[in-house]
Amino acid sequence: MSPKQFDLDGWDDDAAATKTAGTLARTAKRAAAERRALSEQALAERIAAALESVRPGLDKVPDPVPAADSDDLTAEEQERLDACLAALDLLDTATWMVGKALDTVATGRLFRAMPHKLEPWRCYKTIEEWATVDRGISRSRCSQLRDGWPLGEVLSARGYRAPEGHVRELIPFLKAHGLKGAVAVFELVVHEFGAGKITAERLRETVRLFPGDLALSDEDDVTVIAQSLAKARRAAELSSSAKAPTGLPTALKRDVDRRAVALADRLDRGRIPRSEVLAHLLTAFADESDPRVFDTVYERMRHSAR
């Protein structure tokens, strides 16, 4: 090897260092770009998976299959049930989404530039015409959905299920006393029976108990309105009792009504009137094939006579 090969006179320390630093920087940038690309891909995959998990679709509802030979659900059946319940829960949201969409289209007359499906030379004139012809939604159904969505939206925002049947029972009250009043009625029933035991019948029976001259202020909070409703209902009940005395002591009537509520809970019904309870009691008392009620009454009367 010649001495020239060991000649270091041409070696530039600064240039070599700069070149090396540049190479390292480019490598670092390339590695950072690759990491970003991988992170973005992983994030995109996670987003896609999350969107797929919440995407509604008929394909996500299990196909009907016969029941297993057991009273208890198998793990697979429980999974199918959970999927079906999730699909049913979508119905409430979808119903009020449709109602709000119809109301938005109607209020802004957004249908006015849409060519009529059957008469394309003209555009739709009313929301009912467009909904019926273009979407197959009847005039009455269109009105129901438009009337109900504000209450459905508020109840959902408060964490309640808002099935259409429940909301429909409160629409007349809403029209007469405002949105807050309708929400207050729902809150009152929740307070009495619990959110899990709300039924359309209980809402209907509660509305019937309010006096016709009920006056509510939409300026008040929902809780305040609910308290006013409770007082108004109580006053109406007392007035009704005074007009039609039953001869029973007040304390006994209160206890009977309390037990009637417990009976309604077991039967999953609305309020059970005192007259219905009395009719069943008398029928059971007169039943000679089953003397249990007769014997109970006999023992009570025998002990009270002592």
C-alpha positions, 0 to 999 in steps of 0.5 A: 500500500502506497504512502499516498493511501495514508495521506490525510492532508485531504481530510476535512473534519468539518465537512465530514461532520456536517455530512454525517450530521445531515445523514443522521438528520435525514434518517431521523426525519424518515423514521419520524415520518414512518412512525407518524404514518404508522400512528395515523394508520393505527388511529384511522383503523381504530376510528373505523372500528369504532364507527363500525361498532356504532353503525346501525344496520339490519345486518347487526340484528341476529337472525331469529332462531328457536329457543334453547331447551332451557328456561335460562338463556344461554350465553349465546342467547344473552348475546343475541338478546343484547344485540336486539335490545340495542337495536330496539333502543335505536327506535326512540332516537330514530323516531325523534330524529325523523320528527325533528327532520320533518319539522325542520323541513316544514318550518323552512319550507325546504321542500318548495324546490323539490320536483313532485315525484308524480307531477315533476312539472311542479314542486311540492306545496306542503310538508304533508304532500311531500311527506306522503308522496315522497316518503310514504309518511301519512299526514297524521303520522307527520303531525305526530312526529313533528309534535313529539320530537321536542319532548322526546329530545328533552327527555333523552337529554335528561337520561330517560328513555322516550318511546313514542307511546310515552311521549304521545300521552303527554302531547295534549298536556304539552300543547295546553301547558308547554314543554316544561309542563309536560317534562314536569309530568314525566318527572312527577311519575318518575318520582312516584314509580321510578324511571324503570316503571314508567308506562303509557298508562301511568302517564295517561292516568296521571294527566287525567287527575289534574284539574281543568283550570290548571295554571302553570308558568313556563318561566319556572324550573321543571322541578318547581312545576312538578311540585306545583303539579303534585299539589294540584293533583292532591287538591283535586283528589281531596276535592273528589273524595269530599264530593263522593265520600265512601264512609271509610276512615281517611287513614284506611283510604290512604292505606288502601290507596298505598296498597293499590299502588303496590298491587299496580306495580306487581301487575305492571299497570297504572293506577288501580281505583279503589272501586276495582279493588273493592269489586275483587275483594267482594268477589273473593269474599263471595267465592265458596270454592275458595274460602280464604278471604271469607275466613280472614274476614271472619277472624278479623270480625271475631277478634274485633268483637271481643 
